[in-house]
Amino acid sequence: MNIRVVAYQMGIFVIQWGLMILGFGILTKIIAPLKLLQPTLPLVTYFDAGVKALIALTFSVTWLFLWDRQVRYYFFRRTR
């Protein structure tokens, strides 16, 4: 294998795991305990859970985008 390809793979791997760990840390320490609206309003808990799920989905999409770039680069790169 090419040194550049291996370095690229390692970089993507480290970024992916870093984003996952950072995302889980942010979700558990900051976002999950966060109260977006006053709990006295009706349906606030559902809205609150929905927004938190949207934030988690954003983290997942970012991770999948990086994984997709890695796979495309690895399998569909041009040979010289």
N, C-alpha and C positions, 0 to 999 in steps of 0.2 A: 504494500500500500504506500501511497504517497504520504510524506510527512505532513504536508499541508492539509490533506483530507483527514488524517487522524487528529490533528490539532483542531480542525473545524468541528469534528464529531465530539471531541472532549469539551470544547467550548459550549456547544449546544447542550450537551449533557449537563454540564455544571449550571448553565443558565436555567434549564428546565427544572432541575431539582431545587435550585435556589428560589425560583419563582413559586414552586409548590410549597416549600417550607415557609417562605415569607407569606404566601397567601393563607396557609393554614394558621400561622401565627397571628396575622392581622384579623382573620375571621374569628378566632377564638378569644383573643385578648381585647380587640377594639370593637369590631362590628357586632358580634353576638350580644355583648352586654349593653350596647348603645340603644337608647330609647329615642326614636326619631320624632314621635309625637306624644302628646299627653295621653296616658292610658285611660283617661276618663271618657274619651270620645269613642263612639261605637265603631267596631271593625278595625280599630287601630292595630290590634295584634296581628291581624291578617295582612294589613298593609305593611307593617313593620317586617314581618317574616318574608313577604314578597320582595321587598327592597333588599333585604339581606341575601335572599336567594339570587337576585339579579347581580349583586356584587360577586357572589361565589361563581356564578355563571360566567361573568367577565374574566375572572381569573382562569377558569377552565378553558375558555375560548383562546385566551392568550397562550396558555400552555400548548393547546392543540395546534395553534398556528405555528409555533416554533417547532413542534414535532413534525408537522407537515412540511415545513421548509427543509428540515433535516432529511426527511425521507426523499423528498424530491431531489435534493442536491446529491444524495448518496446514490440513488438508483437511476436518475435521469441525467447525470452529468455527461458532458461530452468527453470522449476519449481523444487524446491528442497524439 
